[in-house]
Amino acid sequence: MPREKQEVTVSLGDGAAVVRRTGRSQPVVANILGQETDARGEIVRVWLDRLVHGPMESNFVGWTVGGAVVTELTRVLPKQA
């Protein structure tokens, strides 16, 4: 039976990010090392102090993820019509 795709959400707070996965009660908390904003002041990229993604994960809800030592989150922007 194929495994159901797990939904991963990210919440950003003051100096920390909380990553929640469906089916797990314990969130992962990581410190924010840095962030980049766009011209409107919205956060578009975040660097965390640890890996919060697995080797086969490349997308969270609203974010792409990557990194070998730390996790880099890049906001997925809505497509313009």
N, CA, C and O atoms as a Maestro MAE file, in Angstrom:
{
 s_m_m2io_version
 :::
 2.0.0
}

f_m_ct {
 s_m_title
 :::
 protein
 m_atom[324] {
  # First column is atom index #
  i_m_mmod_type
  r_m_x_coord
  r_m_y_coord
  r_m_z_coord
  i_m_residue_number
  s_m_chain_name
  s_m_pdb_residue_name
  s_m_pdb_atom_name
  i_m_atomic_number
  :::
  1 25 0.855 -1.176 0.000 1 A "MET " " N  " 7
  2 3 0.000 0.000 0.000 1 A "MET " " CA " 6
  3 2 0.898 1.235 0.000 1 A "MET " " C  " 6
  4 15 1.806 1.328 0.826 1 A "MET " " O  " 8
  5 25 0.663 2.202 -0.922 2 A "PRO " " N  " 7
  6 3 1.503 3.403 -0.966 2 A "PRO " " CA " 6
  7 2 1.318 4.253 0.278 2 A "PRO " " C  " 6
  8 15 0.228 4.345 0.842 2 A "PRO " " O  " 8
  9 25 2.414 4.868 0.687 3 A "ARG " " N  " 7
  10 3 2.390 5.734 1.856 3 A "ARG " " CA " 6
  11 2 1.739 7.065 1.503 3 A "ARG " " C  " 6
  12 15 2.008 7.632 0.444 3 A "ARG " " O  " 8
  13 25 0.888 7.560 2.387 4 A "GLU " " N  " 7
  14 3 0.234 8.837 2.167 4 A "GLU " " CA " 6
  15 2 1.254 9.961 2.309 4 A "GLU " " C  " 6
  16 15 2.103 9.939 3.200 4 A "GLU " " O  " 8
  17 25 1.157 10.947 1.411 5 A "LYS " " N  " 7
  18 3 2.086 12.074 1.471 5 A "LYS " " CA " 6
  19 2 1.842 12.871 2.746 5 A "LYS " " C  " 6
  20 15 0.707 13.209 3.083 5 A "LYS " " O  " 8
  21 25 2.921 13.158 3.435 6 A "GLN " " N  " 7
  22 3 2.849 13.873 4.707 6 A "GLN " " CA " 6
  23 2 2.856 15.380 4.450 6 A "GLN " " C  " 6
  24 15 3.677 15.881 3.682 6 A "GLN " " O  " 8
  25 25 1.933 16.098 5.099 7 A "GLU " " N  " 7
  26 3 1.892 17.549 4.969 7 A "GLU " " CA " 6
  27 2 2.794 18.160 6.030 7 A "GLU " " C  " 6
  28 15 2.742 17.782 7.200 7 A "GLU " " O  " 8
  29 25 3.621 19.108 5.608 8 A "VAL " " N  " 7
  30 3 4.542 19.778 6.521 8 A "VAL " " CA " 6
  31 2 4.269 21.274 6.450 8 A "VAL " " C  " 6
  32 15 4.299 21.870 5.373 8 A "VAL " " O  " 8
  33 25 4.000 21.879 7.612 9 A "THR " " N  " 7
  34 3 3.731 23.315 7.660 9 A "THR " " CA " 6
  35 2 4.813 24.017 8.466 9 A "THR " " C  " 6
  36 15 5.432 23.426 9.351 9 A "THR " " O  " 8
  37 25 5.029 25.278 8.148 10 A "VAL " " N  " 7
  38 3 6.049 26.090 8.817 10 A "VAL " " CA " 6
  39 2 5.379 27.329 9.397 10 A "VAL " " C  " 6
  40 15 4.615 28.012 8.715 10 A "VAL " " O  " 8
  41 25 5.673 27.612 10.663 11 A "SER " " N  " 7
  42 3 5.227 28.846 11.309 11 A "SER " " CA " 6
  43 2 6.469 29.608 11.740 11 A "SER " " C  " 6
  44 15 7.348 29.055 12.402 11 A "SER " " O  " 8
  45 25 6.539 30.874 11.365 12 A "LEU " " N  " 7
  46 3 7.686 31.699 11.740 12 A "LEU " " CA " 6
  47 2 7.305 32.594 12.901 12 A "LEU " " C  " 6
  48 15 6.244 33.218 12.903 12 A "LEU " " O  " 8
  49 25 8.189 32.648 13.892 13 A "GLY " " N  " 7
  50 3 7.976 33.507 15.043 13 A "GLY " " CA " 6
  51 2 9.150 34.437 15.216 13 A "GLY " " C  " 6
  52 15 9.933 34.637 14.287 13 A "GLY " " O  " 8
  53 25 9.277 34.999 16.383 14 A "ASP " " N  " 7
  54 3 10.351 35.932 16.684 14 A "ASP " " CA " 6
  55 2 11.638 35.153 16.946 14 A "ASP " " C  " 6
  56 15 11.897 34.731 18.073 14 A "ASP " " O  " 8
  57 25 12.438 34.968 15.905 15 A "GLY " " N  " 7
  58 3 13.718 34.291 16.047 15 A "GLY " " CA " 6
  59 2 13.670 32.786 15.964 15 A "GLY " " C  " 6
  60 15 14.701 32.132 16.123 15 A "GLY " " O  " 8
  61 25 12.484 32.203 15.714 16 A "ALA " " N  " 7
  62 3 12.376 30.748 15.647 16 A "ALA " " CA " 6
  63 2 11.339 30.335 14.600 16 A "ALA " " C  " 6
  64 15 10.430 31.092 14.259 16 A "ALA " " O  " 8
  65 25 11.509 29.113 14.106 17 A "ALA " " N  " 7
  66 3 10.553 28.517 13.175 17 A "ALA " " CA " 6
  67 2 10.060 27.215 13.782 17 A "ALA " " C  " 6
  68 15 10.825 26.481 14.408 17 A "ALA " " O  " 8
  69 25 8.780 26.936 13.594 18 A "VAL " " N  " 7
  70 3 8.181 25.699 14.087 18 A "VAL " " CA " 6
  71 2 7.699 24.917 12.876 18 A "VAL " " C  " 6
  72 15 6.931 25.421 12.057 18 A "VAL " " O  " 8
  73 25 8.164 23.670 12.775 19 A "VAL " " N  " 7
  74 3 7.798 22.800 11.661 19 A "VAL " " CA " 6
  75 2 6.906 21.690 12.206 19 A "VAL " " C  " 6
  76 15 7.284 20.969 13.129 19 A "VAL " " O  " 8
  77 25 5.711 21.563 11.617 20 A "ARG " " N  " 7
  78 3 4.760 20.540 12.065 20 A "ARG " " CA " 6
  79 2 4.464 19.585 10.919 20 A "ARG " " C  " 6
  80 15 4.247 20.001 9.781 20 A "ARG " " O  " 8
  81 25 4.458 18.296 11.243 21 A "ARG " " N  " 7
  82 3 4.144 17.259 10.269 21 A "ARG " " CA " 6
  83 2 2.844 16.569 10.667 21 A "ARG " " C  " 6
  84 15 2.605 16.301 11.844 21 A "ARG " " O  " 8
  85 25 2.006 16.285 9.669 22 A "THR " " N  " 7
  86 3 0.774 15.570 9.968 22 A "THR " " CA " 6
  87 2 1.114 14.196 10.541 22 A "THR " " C  " 6
  88 15 2.041 13.531 10.080 22 A "THR " " O  " 8
  89 25 0.360 13.787 11.541 23 A "GLY " " N  " 7
  90 3 0.574 12.483 12.140 23 A "GLY " " CA " 6
  91 2 1.612 12.466 13.240 23 A "GLY " " C  " 6
  92 15 1.834 11.425 13.857 23 A "GLY " " O  " 8
  93 25 2.246 13.580 13.501 24 A "ARG " " N  " 7
  94 3 3.244 13.664 14.583 24 A "ARG " " CA " 6
  95 2 2.821 14.735 15.577 24 A "ARG " " C  " 6
  96 15 2.395 15.825 15.197 24 A "ARG " " O  " 8
  97 25 2.945 14.405 16.851 25 A "SER " " N  " 7
  98 3 2.524 15.363 17.870 25 A "SER " " CA " 6
  99 2 3.621 16.354 18.244 25 A "SER " " C  " 6
  100 15 3.326 17.456 18.706 25 A "SER " " O  " 8
  101 25 4.865 15.979 18.051 26 A "GLN " " N  " 7
  102 3 5.989 16.845 18.427 26 A "GLN " " CA " 6
  103 2 6.442 17.702 17.256 26 A "GLN " " C  " 6
  104 15 6.888 17.161 16.244 26 A "GLN " " O  " 8
  105 25 6.341 19.022 17.363 27 A "PRO " " N  " 7
  106 3 6.885 19.872 16.303 27 A "PRO " " CA " 6
  107 2 8.405 19.963 16.424 27 A "PRO " " C  " 6
  108 15 8.978 19.657 17.470 27 A "PRO " " O  " 8
  109 25 9.036 20.382 15.353 28 A "VAL " " N  " 7
  110 3 10.475 20.645 15.350 28 A "VAL " " CA " 6
  111 2 10.649 22.159 15.432 28 A "VAL " " C  " 6
  112 15 10.056 22.900 14.648 28 A "VAL " " O  " 8
  113 25 11.457 22.612 16.375 29 A "VAL " " N  " 7
  114 3 11.712 24.045 16.541 29 A "VAL " " CA " 6
  115 2 13.166 24.313 16.194 29 A "VAL " " C  " 6
  116 15 14.061 23.609 16.661 29 A "VAL " " O  " 8
  117 25 13.402 25.333 15.374 30 A "ALA " " N  " 7
  118 3 14.762 25.704 14.983 30 A "ALA " " CA " 6
  119 2 14.903 27.221 15.086 30 A "ALA " " C  " 6
  120 15 13.948 27.969 14.877 30 A "ALA " " O  " 8
  121 25 16.098 27.646 15.409 31 A "ASN " " N  " 7
  122 3 16.387 29.084 15.459 31 A "ASN " " CA " 6
  123 2 16.590 29.626 14.051 31 A "ASN " " C  " 6
  124 15 17.124 28.932 13.186 31 A "ASN " " O  " 8
  125 25 16.170 30.852 13.824 32 A "ILE " " N  " 7
  126 3 16.360 31.513 12.535 32 A "ILE " " CA " 6
  127 2 17.728 32.193 12.540 32 A "ILE " " C  " 6
  128 15 17.998 33.062 13.369 32 A "ILE " " O  " 8
  129 25 18.584 31.784 11.606 33 A "LEU " " N  " 7
  130 3 19.914 32.398 11.483 33 A "LEU " " CA " 6
  131 2 19.844 33.707 10.700 33 A "LEU " " C  " 6
  132 15 20.583 34.650 10.982 33 A "LEU " " O  " 8
  133 25 18.960 33.753 9.729 34 A "GLY " " N  " 7
  134 3 18.819 34.952 8.909 34 A "GLY " " CA " 6
  135 2 17.575 34.842 8.063 34 A "GLY " " C  " 6
  136 15 17.005 33.763 7.898 34 A "GLY " " O  " 8
  137 25 17.163 35.975 7.530 35 A "GLN " " N  " 7
  138 3 16.006 35.974 6.647 35 A "GLN " " CA " 6
  139 2 16.134 37.090 5.636 35 A "GLN " " C  " 6
  140 15 16.829 38.081 5.859 35 A "GLN " " O  " 8
  141 25 15.449 36.912 4.519 36 A "GLU " " N  " 7
  142 3 15.470 37.879 3.433 36 A "GLU " " CA " 6
  143 2 14.022 38.294 3.173 36 A "GLU " " C  " 6
  144 15 13.117 37.459 3.180 36 A "GLU " " O  " 8
  145 25 13.816 39.581 2.946 37 A "THR " " N  " 7
  146 3 12.471 40.078 2.668 37 A "THR " " CA " 6
  147 2 12.421 40.705 1.278 37 A "THR " " C  " 6
  148 15 13.443 41.087 0.706 37 A "THR " " O  " 8
  149 25 11.197 40.800 0.753 38 A "ASP " " N  " 7
  150 3 11.026 41.453 -0.546 38 A "ASP " " CA " 6
  151 2 10.751 42.942 -0.338 38 A "ASP " " C  " 6
  152 15 10.831 43.440 0.785 38 A "ASP " " O  " 8
  153 25 10.431 43.638 -1.403 39 A "ALA " " N  " 7
  154 3 10.209 45.088 -1.340 39 A "ALA " " CA " 6
  155 2 9.020 45.461 -0.462 39 A "ALA " " C  " 6
  156 15 8.959 46.575 0.059 39 A "ALA " " O  " 8
  157 25 8.076 44.536 -0.295 40 A "ARG " " N  " 7
  158 3 6.903 44.798 0.549 40 A "ARG " " CA " 6
  159 2 7.151 44.437 2.015 40 A "ARG " " C  " 6
  160 15 6.283 44.636 2.865 40 A "ARG " " O  " 8
  161 25 8.343 43.904 2.305 41 A "GLY " " N  " 7
  162 3 8.673 43.530 3.674 41 A "GLY " " CA " 6
  163 2 8.244 42.128 4.054 41 A "GLY " " C  " 6
  164 15 8.337 41.745 5.220 41 A "GLY " " O  " 8
  165 25 7.772 41.353 3.079 42 A "GLU " " N  " 7
  166 3 7.362 39.979 3.347 42 A "GLU " " CA " 6
  167 2 8.570 39.054 3.287 42 A "GLU " " C  " 6
  168 15 9.446 39.213 2.437 42 A "GLU " " O  " 8
  169 25 8.605 38.092 4.192 43 A "ILE " " N  " 7
  170 3 9.723 37.145 4.253 43 A "ILE " " CA " 6
  171 2 9.653 36.198 3.057 43 A "ILE " " C  " 6
  172 15 8.630 35.556 2.819 43 A "ILE " " O  " 8
  173 25 10.756 36.120 2.307 44 A "VAL " " N  " 7
  174 3 10.804 35.247 1.132 44 A "VAL " " CA " 6
  175 2 11.852 34.133 1.269 44 A "VAL " " C  " 6
  176 15 11.792 33.138 0.546 44 A "VAL " " O  " 8
  177 25 12.801 34.293 2.184 45 A "ARG " " N  " 7
  178 3 13.823 33.258 2.389 45 A "ARG " " CA " 6
  179 2 14.243 33.276 3.847 45 A "ARG " " C  " 6
  180 15 14.390 34.335 4.458 45 A "ARG " " O  " 8
  181 25 14.435 32.062 4.400 46 A "VAL " " N  " 7
  182 3 14.817 31.922 5.807 46 A "VAL " " CA " 6
  183 2 15.891 30.851 5.916 46 A "VAL " " C  " 6
  184 15 15.806 29.810 5.266 46 A "VAL " " O  " 8
  185 25 16.908 31.109 6.744 47 A "TRP " " N  " 7
  186 3 17.948 30.120 7.034 47 A "TRP " " CA " 6
  187 2 17.793 29.695 8.487 47 A "TRP " " C  " 6
  188 15 17.752 30.530 9.391 47 A "TRP " " O  " 8
  189 25 17.707 28.370 8.701 48 A "LEU " " N  " 7
  190 3 17.539 27.822 10.047 48 A "LEU " " CA " 6
  191 2 18.842 27.228 10.544 48 A "LEU " " C  " 6
  192 15 19.721 26.902 9.745 48 A "LEU " " O  " 8
  193 25 18.977 27.083 11.854 49 A "ASP " " N  " 7
  194 3 20.239 26.632 12.445 49 A "ASP " " CA " 6
  195 2 20.439 25.113 12.427 49 A "ASP " " C  " 6
  196 15 21.423 24.613 12.973 49 A "ASP " " O  " 8
  197 25 19.533 24.396 11.817 50 A "ARG " " N  " 7
  198 3 19.655 22.925 11.745 50 A "ARG " " CA " 6
  199 2 18.845 22.411 10.572 50 A "ARG " " C  " 6
  200 15 18.081 23.149 9.949 50 A "ARG " " O  " 8
  201 25 19.027 21.137 10.285 51 A "LEU " " N  " 7
  202 3 18.208 20.500 9.262 51 A "LEU " " CA " 6
  203 2 16.854 20.156 9.853 51 A "LEU " " C  " 6
  204 15 16.773 19.498 10.891 51 A "LEU " " O  " 8
  205 25 15.805 20.593 9.204 52 A "VAL " " N  " 7
  206 3 14.457 20.238 9.640 52 A "VAL " " CA " 6
  207 2 13.729 19.466 8.542 52 A "VAL " " C  " 6
  208 15 12.551 19.140 8.682 52 A "VAL " " O  " 8
  209 25 14.433 19.176 7.452 53 A "HIS " " N  " 7
  210 3 13.849 18.416 6.354 53 A "HIS " " CA " 6
  211 2 14.628 17.126 6.155 53 A "HIS " " C  " 6
  212 15 15.803 17.029 6.510 53 A "HIS " " O  " 8
  213 25 13.957 16.147 5.585 54 A "GLY " " N  " 7
  214 3 14.590 14.863 5.290 54 A "GLY " " CA " 6
  215 2 15.292 14.895 3.950 54 A "GLY " " C  " 6
  216 15 15.112 15.834 3.175 54 A "GLY " " O  " 8
  217 25 16.098 13.866 3.667 55 A "PRO " " N  " 7
  218 3 16.878 13.848 2.429 55 A "PRO " " CA " 6
  219 2 16.021 13.820 1.157 55 A "PRO " " C  " 6
  220 15 16.485 14.243 0.098 55 A "PRO " " O  " 8
  221 25 14.801 13.339 1.244 56 A "MET " " N  " 7
  222 3 13.942 13.263 0.060 56 A "MET " " CA " 6
  223 2 12.882 14.369 0.033 56 A "MET " " C  " 6
  224 15 12.045 14.391 -0.870 56 A "MET " " O  " 8
  225 25 12.904 15.276 0.994 57 A "GLU " " N  " 7
  226 3 11.928 16.359 1.031 57 A "GLU " " CA " 6
  227 2 12.458 17.582 0.294 57 A "GLU " " C  " 6
  228 15 13.607 17.982 0.478 57 A "GLU " " O  " 8
  229 25 11.613 18.165 -0.535 58 A "SER " " N  " 7
  230 3 12.009 19.392 -1.230 58 A "SER " " CA " 6
  231 2 10.935 20.470 -1.129 58 A "SER " " C  " 6
  232 15 11.158 21.610 -1.538 58 A "SER " " O  " 8
  233 25 9.771 20.115 -0.586 59 A "ASN " " N  " 7
  234 3 8.679 21.079 -0.467 59 A "ASN " " CA " 6
  235 2 7.945 20.907 0.841 59 A "ASN " " C  " 6
  236 15 7.650 19.789 1.264 59 A "ASN " " O  " 8
  237 25 7.650 22.037 1.482 60 A "PHE " " N  " 7
  238 3 6.722 22.110 2.599 60 A "PHE " " CA " 6
  239 2 5.549 22.953 2.090 60 A "PHE " " C  " 6
  240 15 5.629 23.506 0.993 60 A "PHE " " O  " 8
  241 25 4.490 23.061 2.844 61 A "VAL " " N  " 7
  242 3 3.351 23.878 2.431 61 A "VAL " " CA " 6
  243 2 3.803 25.337 2.334 61 A "VAL " " C  " 6
  244 15 4.141 25.959 3.342 61 A "VAL " " O  " 8
  245 25 3.806 25.878 1.106 62 A "GLY " " N  " 7
  246 3 4.186 27.269 0.878 62 A "GLY " " CA " 6
  247 2 5.674 27.543 0.779 62 A "GLY " " C  " 6
  248 15 6.073 28.696 0.610 62 A "GLY " " O  " 8
  249 25 6.511 26.512 0.879 63 A "TRP " " N  " 7
  250 3 7.967 26.701 0.875 63 A "TRP " " CA " 6
  251 2 8.648 25.592 0.076 63 A "TRP " " C  " 6
  252 15 8.155 24.465 0.016 63 A "TRP " " O  " 8
  253 25 9.793 25.926 -0.543 64 A "THR " " N  " 7
  254 3 10.715 24.894 -0.998 64 A "THR " " CA " 6
  255 2 11.811 24.825 0.051 64 A "THR " " C  " 6
  256 15 12.120 25.822 0.703 64 A "THR " " O  " 8
  257 25 12.395 23.647 0.211 65 A "VAL " " N  " 7
  258 3 13.411 23.461 1.250 65 A "VAL " " CA " 6
  259 2 14.649 22.814 0.655 65 A "VAL " " C  " 6
  260 15 14.567 22.076 -0.326 65 A "VAL " " O  " 8
  261 25 15.791 23.096 1.256 66 A "GLY " " N  " 7
  262 3 17.037 22.498 0.827 66 A "GLY " " CA " 6
  263 2 18.122 22.785 1.843 66 A "GLY " " C  " 6
  264 15 17.918 23.509 2.817 66 A "GLY " " O  " 8
  265 25 19.269 22.204 1.595 67 A "GLY " " N  " 7
  266 3 20.408 22.446 2.460 67 A "GLY " " CA " 6
  267 2 21.020 21.145 2.933 67 A "GLY " " C  " 6
  268 15 20.329 20.139 3.091 67 A "GLY " " O  " 8
  269 25 22.340 21.174 3.162 68 A "ALA " " N  " 7
  270 3 23.061 19.996 3.615 68 A "ALA " " CA " 6
  271 2 23.446 20.086 5.084 68 A "ALA " " C  " 6
  272 15 23.574 19.057 5.746 68 A "ALA " " O  " 8
  273 25 23.632 21.277 5.601 69 A "VAL " " N  " 7
  274 3 24.035 21.472 6.989 69 A "VAL " " CA " 6
  275 2 22.949 22.212 7.763 69 A "VAL " " C  " 6
  276 15 22.666 21.888 8.916 69 A "VAL " " O  " 8
  277 25 22.356 23.193 7.128 70 A "VAL " " N  " 7
  278 3 21.229 23.938 7.689 70 A "VAL " " CA " 6
  279 2 20.102 23.886 6.665 70 A "VAL " " C  " 6
  280 15 20.338 23.581 5.496 70 A "VAL " " O  " 8
  281 25 18.882 24.181 7.097 71 A "THR " " N  " 7
  282 3 17.759 24.220 6.162 71 A "THR " " CA " 6
  283 2 17.558 25.645 5.665 71 A "THR " " C  " 6
  284 15 17.533 26.595 6.447 71 A "THR " " O  " 8
  285 25 17.415 25.775 4.349 72 A "GLU " " N  " 7
  286 3 17.061 27.043 3.724 72 A "GLU " " CA " 6
  287 2 15.632 26.900 3.202 72 A "GLU " " C  " 6
  288 15 15.339 26.018 2.395 72 A "GLU " " O  " 8
  289 25 14.756 27.771 3.668 73 A "LEU " " N  " 7
  290 3 13.365 27.796 3.219 73 A "LEU " " CA " 6
  291 2 13.193 28.945 2.232 73 A "LEU " " C  " 6
  292 15 13.608 30.068 2.518 73 A "LEU " " O  " 8
  293 25 12.600 28.687 1.097 74 A "THR " " N  " 7
  294 3 12.326 29.731 0.112 74 A "THR " " CA " 6
  295 2 10.827 29.734 -0.152 74 A "THR " " C  " 6
  296 15 10.243 28.713 -0.512 74 A "THR " " O  " 8
  297 25 10.218 30.895 0.033 75 A "ARG " " N  " 7
  298 3 8.759 31.029 -0.125 75 A "ARG " " CA " 6
  299 2 8.356 30.712 -1.559 75 A "ARG " " C  " 6
  300 15 8.988 31.179 -2.507 75 A "ARG " " O  " 8
  301 25 7.308 29.921 -1.713 76 A "VAL " " N  " 7
  302 3 6.732 29.644 -3.016 76 A "VAL " " CA " 6
  303 2 5.723 30.752 -3.293 76 A "VAL " " C  " 6
  304 15 4.707 30.868 -2.607 76 A "VAL " " O  " 8
  305 25 6.011 31.550 -4.293 77 A "LEU " " N  " 7
  306 3 5.134 32.675 -4.620 77 A "LEU " " CA " 6
  307 2 3.986 32.204 -5.499 77 A "LEU " " C  " 6
  308 15 4.173 31.360 -6.376 77 A "LEU " " O  " 8
  309 25 2.793 32.753 -5.263 78 A "PRO " " N  " 7
  310 3 1.660 32.371 -6.120 78 A "PRO " " CA " 6
  311 2 1.918 32.759 -7.554 78 A "PRO " " C  " 6
  312 15 2.533 33.788 -7.830 78 A "PRO " " O  " 8
  313 25 1.439 31.921 -8.476 79 A "LYS " " N  " 7
  314 3 1.638 32.204 -9.900 79 A "LYS " " CA " 6
  315 2 0.757 33.358 -10.325 79 A "LYS " " C  " 6
  316 15 -0.421 33.423 -9.973 79 A "LYS " " O  " 8
  317 25 1.345 34.275 -11.093 80 A "GLN " " N  " 7
  318 3 0.619 35.443 -11.592 80 A "GLN " " CA " 6
  319 2 -0.219 35.023 -12.787 80 A "GLN " " C  " 6
  320 15 0.246 34.261 -13.634 80 A "GLN " " O  " 8
  321 25 -1.447 35.513 -12.862 81 A "ALA " " N  " 7
  322 3 -2.346 35.156 -13.991 81 A "ALA " " CA " 6
  323 2 -2.078 36.006 -15.193 81 A "ALA " " C  " 6
  324 15 -2.734 35.846 -16.222 81 A "ALA " " O  " 8
  :::
 }
 m_bond[323] {
  # First column is bond index #
  i_m_from
  i_m_to
  i_m_order
  :::
  1 1 2 1
  2 2 3 1
  3 3 4 2
  4 3 5 1
  5 5 6 1
  6 6 7 1
  7 7 8 2
  8 7 9 1
  9 9 10 1
  10 10 11 1
  11 11 12 2
  12 11 13 1
  13 13 14 1
  14 14 15 1
  15 15 16 2
  16 15 17 1
  17 17 18 1
  18 18 19 1
  19 19 20 2
  20 19 21 1
  21 21 22 1
  22 22 23 1
  23 23 24 2
  24 23 25 1
  25 25 26 1
  26 26 27 1
  27 27 28 2
  28 27 29 1
  29 29 30 1
  30 30 31 1
  31 31 32 2
  32 31 33 1
  33 33 34 1
  34 34 35 1
  35 35 36 2
  36 35 37 1
  37 37 38 1
  38 38 39 1
  39 39 40 2
  40 39 41 1
  41 41 42 1
  42 42 43 1
  43 43 44 2
  44 43 45 1
  45 45 46 1
  46 46 47 1
  47 47 48 2
  48 47 49 1
  49 49 50 1
  50 50 51 1
  51 51 52 2
  52 51 53 1
  53 53 54 1
  54 54 55 1
  55 55 56 2
  56 55 57 1
  57 57 58 1
  58 58 59 1
  59 59 60 2
  60 59 61 1
  61 61 62 1
  62 62 63 1
  63 63 64 2
  64 63 65 1
  65 65 66 1
  66 66 67 1
  67 67 68 2
  68 67 69 1
  69 69 70 1
  70 70 71 1
  71 71 72 2
  72 71 73 1
  73 73 74 1
  74 74 75 1
  75 75 76 2
  76 75 77 1
  77 77 78 1
  78 78 79 1
  79 79 80 2
  80 79 81 1
  81 81 82 1
  82 82 83 1
  83 83 84 2
  84 83 85 1
  85 85 86 1
  86 86 87 1
  87 87 88 2
  88 87 89 1
  89 89 90 1
  90 90 91 1
  91 91 92 2
  92 91 93 1
  93 93 94 1
  94 94 95 1
  95 95 96 2
  96 95 97 1
  97 97 98 1
  98 98 99 1
  99 99 100 2
  100 99 101 1
  101 101 102 1
  102 102 103 1
  103 103 104 2
  104 103 105 1
  105 105 106 1
  106 106 107 1
  107 107 108 2
  108 107 109 1
  109 109 110 1
  110 110 111 1
  111 111 112 2
  112 111 113 1
  113 113 114 1
  114 114 115 1
  115 115 116 2
  116 115 117 1
  117 117 118 1
  118 118 119 1
  119 119 120 2
  120 119 121 1
  121 121 122 1
  122 122 123 1
  123 123 124 2
  124 123 125 1
  125 125 126 1
  126 126 127 1
  127 127 128 2
  128 127 129 1
  129 129 130 1
  130 130 131 1
  131 131 132 2
  132 131 133 1
  133 133 134 1
  134 134 135 1
  135 135 136 2
  136 135 137 1
  137 137 138 1
  138 138 139 1
  139 139 140 2
  140 139 141 1
  141 141 142 1
  142 142 143 1
  143 143 144 2
  144 143 145 1
  145 145 146 1
  146 146 147 1
  147 147 148 2
  148 147 149 1
  149 149 150 1
  150 150 151 1
  151 151 152 2
  152 151 153 1
  153 153 154 1
  154 154 155 1
  155 155 156 2
  156 155 157 1
  157 157 158 1
  158 158 159 1
  159 159 160 2
  160 159 161 1
  161 161 162 1
  162 162 163 1
  163 163 164 2
  164 163 165 1
  165 165 166 1
  166 166 167 1
  167 167 168 2
  168 167 169 1
  169 169 170 1
  170 170 171 1
  171 171 172 2
  172 171 173 1
  173 173 174 1
  174 174 175 1
  175 175 176 2
  176 175 177 1
  177 177 178 1
  178 178 179 1
  179 179 180 2
  180 179 181 1
  181 181 182 1
  182 182 183 1
  183 183 184 2
  184 183 185 1
  185 185 186 1
  186 186 187 1
  187 187 188 2
  188 187 189 1
  189 189 190 1
  190 190 191 1
  191 191 192 2
  192 191 193 1
  193 193 194 1
  194 194 195 1
  195 195 196 2
  196 195 197 1
  197 197 198 1
  198 198 199 1
  199 199 200 2
  200 199 201 1
  201 201 202 1
  202 202 203 1
  203 203 204 2
  204 203 205 1
  205 205 206 1
  206 206 207 1
  207 207 208 2
  208 207 209 1
  209 209 210 1
  210 210 211 1
  211 211 212 2
  212 211 213 1
  213 213 214 1
  214 214 215 1
  215 215 216 2
  216 215 217 1
  217 217 218 1
  218 218 219 1
  219 219 220 2
  220 219 221 1
  221 221 222 1
  222 222 223 1
  223 223 224 2
  224 223 225 1
  225 225 226 1
  226 226 227 1
  227 227 228 2
  228 227 229 1
  229 229 230 1
  230 230 231 1
  231 231 232 2
  232 231 233 1
  233 233 234 1
  234 234 235 1
  235 235 236 2
  236 235 237 1
  237 237 238 1
  238 238 239 1
  239 239 240 2
  240 239 241 1
  241 241 242 1
  242 242 243 1
  243 243 244 2
  244 243 245 1
  245 245 246 1
  246 246 247 1
  247 247 248 2
  248 247 249 1
  249 249 250 1
  250 250 251 1
  251 251 252 2
  252 251 253 1
  253 253 254 1
  254 254 255 1
  255 255 256 2
  256 255 257 1
  257 257 258 1
  258 258 259 1
  259 259 260 2
  260 259 261 1
  261 261 262 1
  262 262 263 1
  263 263 264 2
  264 263 265 1
  265 265 266 1
  266 266 267 1
  267 267 268 2
  268 267 269 1
  269 269 270 1
  270 270 271 1
  271 271 272 2
  272 271 273 1
  273 273 274 1
  274 274 275 1
  275 275 276 2
  276 275 277 1
  277 277 278 1
  278 278 279 1
  279 279 280 2
  280 279 281 1
  281 281 282 1
  282 282 283 1
  283 283 284 2
  284 283 285 1
  285 285 286 1
  286 286 287 1
  287 287 288 2
  288 287 289 1
  289 289 290 1
  290 290 291 1
  291 291 292 2
  292 291 293 1
  293 293 294 1
  294 294 295 1
  295 295 296 2
  296 295 297 1
  297 297 298 1
  298 298 299 1
  299 299 300 2
  300 299 301 1
  301 301 302 1
  302 302 303 1
  303 303 304 2
  304 303 305 1
  305 305 306 1
  306 306 307 1
  307 307 308 2
  308 307 309 1
  309 309 310 1
  310 310 311 1
  311 311 312 2
  312 311 313 1
  313 313 314 1
  314 314 315 1
  315 315 316 2
  316 315 317 1
  317 317 318 1
  318 318 319 1
  319 319 320 2
  320 319 321 1
  321 321 322 1
  322 322 323 1
  323 323 324 2
  :::
 }
}
